[in-house]
């Protein structure tokens, strides 16, 4: 992301760029990286102001902005009028809990008191992510984008009124729209004066006064994730010679791989090709063709499996009224649950409450109160069991006891080493007053190997 100023410098010097790099800056009206401030990184300097108490959180090697859904928002007092065509692109992180409150505004241009088109919002009723431009738009269901993970959302309004929504570099849905009168300012996280605050994480907000092409959206995505620690599937380009699959060029090594992912090869008119991935530091760094197959008349499709979503514990908070547990509100649905996890209510005074969880597609989606219990305080903690995982064990030896068989009356010293070359005394010289003596030493302080030596 920090390459922006370099690209602009080259542009001012009149140096030509390749298509994929130059065009992702052409028509850029504003760019908010949220690197501990609301500054605009584009040449226009349309800086914004933070209201409420949005928090800056770490995202890989950079910062992102967290909105609490209560009173946080970000406002830019510039006329971001809805051009005949435009593109908004930004990175989002959403959880199941973000859909548990009334519909909230993620980003909108607004003109008081009640004009806020176009906008992107979280719709609790329909469980959708909506892009609205005047009288029309498009929507994404929760299965169209990853939950509990970062993804790049790009919304586009074309000159002819068509709209499109992309997730990462993939076109997910289209629709039709109209535009209303120009609005006065940009707002992220809420909607003045009626609130509609939304809870979510956001980063790298780009606003364009034109419609990016599908290729440019892909270039923007690859430029954004290149070298970054965003969990994503690797992509490769096959090489076919004389009907044989002889190799594959890595376009994007992806991120989040602990082990080599599965590779499937389909299409291209041939059959029999097989390949395996080589993984290093979480990325696919190479493709080894185990079988070239035969009969390929065009490039086959090589699909590399996405990295697994890491296991995550679900979190929730208790709703207490007059000492009774009347509800449990989901904060984070977690991931990796095969069966409903146990729910425990921790409170020094309350007793008797019973709560069971409901799981769908590996995530906790809700709770059922079997017994409200009594005597619970507002400090009650909801503890949800971890997703199942393979048991692990580690052994830590804190100290070692040396049992020595010595000659009474002789002088000795105990020495330690790590390399069997340099031996260092770890005891003062002593005279054995017993045939059997014991000494204890903390592991790793003096060395891993010990010996007892007789001294003059």
Secondary structure by P-SEA (a helix, b strand, c coil): ccaaaaaaaaaaacccccccccccccccccccccccccccccccccccccccbbbbbbcccbbbbbbcccccbbbbcccccccccccccbbbbbccccccccbbbcbbbbccccccccbbbbbcccccccccccccccccccccccccbbbbbbbbbccccbbbbbcccccccccccccccccccccccccccccccccccccbbbbbcccccaaaaaaaaaaaacccccbbbbbbbbbbcccccccccccccccccccbbbbbbbccccccccbbbbbcccccccccccccccccccccbbbbbcccccbbbbbbbbbbcccccccccccccccccccccbbbbbcccccbbbbbbbbccccccccccccccccccccbbbbbbcccccbbbbbbbcbbbbbbbccccccbbbbbbccccbbbbccccccccccbbbbbbcccccccbbbbbbcc
